[in-house]
Amino acid sequence: MVPIQRRALLGALSLAALPTWAAAKLKPGANSALIVVDVQNCFVTGGTLPVAKGEEVVPVINRIAAGFQNIVVTQDWHTPGHASFASAHAGKKPFETTTLKYGQQVLWPDHCVQGSDDAALHKDLKLPTAQLIIRKGYNKAVDSYSAFEEADHKTPTGLAGYLKARGIKTVFVSGLATDFCVAWTAMDARKHGFEAYVIEDASRGIDLNGSLAAAWKAMAAKGVKRIQSSDLDIA
């Protein structure tokens, strides 16, 4: 029993000695940016592709935005008859998949069509200091989840160059949906050399066939860090 007790004690001591990186608040500086992904009418209750409790991210994002000097907003902005819409593929239903030129594509209900109220930013989103809106998904033949690249993983949006020109080193990603546009944005941020955090309580997921857990696993593998809004020093 002594060796077992010793191992247990040593284990407890070593765990106590481990630093808790989130215990020290993260204070966004001039080289940090908040990316607010697709907080639009189409992705909240009453929209064409609602994310469960999607509107709950709005007050969280509004609150933390006060701590950022740099804010970028993205907006899903599809053409009518977009290739990612199930309605554009005979015999296909929403949430089925098909193969497009750039690979497998989840097919969605028609949503966020350019110029519609459905595509508008949520009316309660208050980001007066946002400097840039990136519209994505306007290429009729290619979907676009990430704020940095279209789904072909080749066509840039220009965001990486913009952020680098502004001296941004770290991005904090929030919005809708965690397992698609938020995750792809965070992972592409890492691909382009940025440190990346996803603010979990400022995001909500669709969780399509286990996609939420898979997204968190994929993000962790790419070095994306998972935090809460309470981990930020926004005073």
C-alpha positions in Angstrom: 0.0 0.0 0.0 2.9 2.4 0.7 4.1 2.5 -3.0 0.5 3.0 -4.1 0.0 5.8 -1.6 3.3 7.3 -2.6 2.4 7.2 -6.3 -1.0 8.8 -5.5 0.7 11.5 -3.4 3.3 12.2 -6.1 0.6 12.4 -8.7 -1.4 14.8 -6.7 1.6 17.0 -6.1 2.6 17.0 -9.7 -0.9 17.9 -10.8 -0.9 20.7 -8.2 2.3 22.0 -9.7 1.0 22.2 -13.2 0.5 25.7 -14.4 -3.1 26.6 -15.4 -2.5 28.7 -18.5 -6.1 30.0 -18.5 -5.8 31.2 -14.9 -3.9 34.2 -16.1 -6.4 36.4 -18.0 -5.7 37.0 -21.7 -5.6 40.7 -22.5 -6.0 41.4 -26.2 -3.6 44.0 -27.4 -3.0 46.0 -30.5 -1.7 42.9 -32.2 -4.9 40.9 -31.5 -8.2 40.8 -33.4 -11.7 39.5 -32.6 -13.3 37.7 -35.6 -17.1 37.5 -35.3 -18.3 34.8 -37.7 -21.7 34.8 -39.4 -23.9 36.2 -36.6 -26.8 36.6 -39.1 -30.5 36.2 -39.1 -30.3 33.0 -41.1 -28.3 31.2 -38.3 -30.5 32.1 -35.4 -34.0 31.1 -34.3 -36.5 31.9 -37.1 -33.8 31.8 -39.8 -33.4 29.5 -42.7 -30.6 27.5 -41.2 -30.9 28.1 -37.4 -28.2 27.0 -35.0 -29.7 26.0 -31.7 -29.6 29.0 -29.3 -27.4 30.8 -31.9 -28.8 34.2 -30.7 -27.2 33.6 -27.3 -23.8 34.5 -28.6 -24.9 38.1 -29.3 -24.7 39.5 -25.7 -21.4 37.6 -25.1 -19.8 39.0 -28.2 -21.1 42.5 -27.5 -19.5 42.4 -24.1 -16.1 41.1 -25.1 -15.9 43.4 -28.1 -15.1 46.2 -25.7 -11.8 44.7 -25.0 -10.6 44.6 -28.6 -9.0 47.3 -30.7 -9.4 45.3 -33.9 -12.6 43.5 -34.9 -13.5 41.7 -38.2 -17.0 40.5 -39.0 -17.9 37.8 -41.6 -21.1 37.5 -43.4 -22.4 34.5 -45.4 -23.4 36.0 -48.7 -24.7 33.3 -51.1 -26.0 33.7 -54.7 -29.4 32.3 -55.4 -29.1 28.7 -56.5 -25.7 28.4 -54.8 -23.9 25.1 -55.3 -24.1 24.4 -51.6 -27.9 24.5 -51.6 -29.7 21.1 -51.7 -32.2 22.8 -54.0 -29.5 23.1 -56.7 -29.1 19.4 -56.9 -32.0 17.2 -58.2 -33.1 14.5 -55.8 -30.9 15.8 -52.9 -32.2 16.9 -49.5 -30.6 19.3 -47.0 -27.8 17.8 -44.9 -27.0 15.2 -47.5 -23.7 15.4 -49.2 -22.5 15.6 -52.8 -19.1 15.8 -54.5 -18.2 19.1 -56.1 -15.0 19.9 -58.0 -13.2 20.7 -54.8 -14.4 17.7 -52.8 -17.3 16.6 -50.6 -19.9 19.2 -49.8 -22.6 19.2 -47.2 -25.8 20.4 -48.9 -27.7 23.1 -46.9 -31.2 24.6 -47.1 -31.2 27.8 -49.1 -29.9 30.4 -46.7 -28.2 33.8 -46.4 -29.0 34.8 -50.0 -27.4 38.1 -51.0 -29.4 41.2 -50.0 -32.1 39.4 -48.1 -33.1 40.1 -44.6 -32.1 36.5 -43.8 -28.5 37.4 -44.7 -28.5 40.6 -42.5 -26.4 40.7 -39.4 -28.4 40.2 -36.2 -30.1 43.4 -35.2 -28.8 43.3 -31.6 -25.1 42.8 -32.6 -23.3 46.0 -31.5 -19.8 46.3 -32.9 -19.4 49.9 -33.7 -15.6 49.6 -33.8 -15.5 46.8 -36.4 -13.2 47.7 -39.2 -13.9 45.1 -41.9 -16.7 42.9 -43.1 -15.6 39.8 -45.1 -18.4 38.5 -47.3 -18.0 34.8 -48.2 -19.8 32.2 -50.3 -20.6 34.7 -53.1 -18.8 32.4 -55.6 -21.8 30.4 -56.9 -19.8 27.3 -57.6 -17.7 27.1 -54.3 -18.9 27.2 -50.7 -16.9 29.2 -48.2 -16.8 28.4 -44.5 -13.5 30.0 -43.5 -13.0 33.7 -43.3 -9.5 33.1 -44.8 -10.2 30.8 -47.8 -13.0 29.4 -49.8 -13.8 25.7 -49.5 -11.4 24.8 -52.4 -8.6 25.6 -49.9 -7.0 27.7 -52.7 -9.0 30.9 -53.2 -8.1 33.5 -50.5 -10.5 36.1 -49.2 -7.7 38.5 -48.5 -8.1 38.5 -44.7 -4.7 37.0 -43.9 -3.0 39.7 -45.9 -5.1 42.4 -44.3 -4.4 41.2 -40.7 -0.7 40.8 -41.4 -0.5 44.3 -42.9 -2.1 45.6 -39.6 0.5 43.7 -37.5 -2.1 41.2 -36.1 -0.5 38.1 -34.5 -3.4 36.6 -32.6 -7.0 36.0 -33.5 -9.9 35.2 -31.2 -12.8 33.6 -33.1 -16.4 33.6 -32.1 -19.8 33.2 -33.8 -21.7 30.6 -35.8 -21.4 27.8 -36.2 -18.6 26.3 -34.0 -18.2 23.1 -36.0 -18.2 24.7 -39.5 -17.4 28.4 -40.2 -15.8 29.1 -36.7 -13.7 25.9 -36.8 -12.5 26.4 -40.4 -11.7 30.0 -39.7 -9.6 29.1 -36.6 -7.8 26.3 -38.4 -7.0 28.5 -41.4 -5.8 31.2 -39.0 -3.2 28.7 -37.8 -2.4 27.7 -41.4 -1.6 31.4 -42.1 0.7 31.7 -39.1 -1.6 33.3 -36.5 -2.1 32.2 -32.9 -5.8 31.2 -32.7 -8.3 30.9 -29.9 -11.9 29.9 -30.1 -14.2 31.5 -27.5 -16.5 28.6 -26.7 -19.3 30.4 -25.0 -19.3 33.1 -27.7 -20.0 30.4 -30.3 -22.7 27.7 -30.9 -22.5 24.6 -33.0 -24.8 22.7 -35.4 -23.5 19.2 -34.3 -24.4 17.4 -37.5 -23.7 13.7 -36.9 -21.0 14.3 -34.3 -19.5 17.3 -36.2 -19.0 19.4 -33.0 -16.8 16.9 -31.2 -14.9 16.2 -34.4 -14.3 19.9 -35.0 -12.9 20.5 -31.5 -10.6 17.5 -32.0 -9.5 18.8 -35.4 -8.9 22.3 -34.0 -6.8 21.0 -31.1 -4.7 19.0 -33.5 -4.0 22.3 -35.4 -3.0 24.2 -32.2 -6.2 26.1 -31.8 -6.8 26.9 -28.1 -10.3 26.6 -26.5 -11.2 29.3 -24.0 -14.2 31.0 -22.4 -15.1 34.7 -22.5 -14.2 34.7 -18.8 -10.6 34.0 -19.7 -10.3 37.4 -21.3 -9.3 40.6 -19.5 -11.6 43.1 -21.1 -11.5 45.8 -18.4 
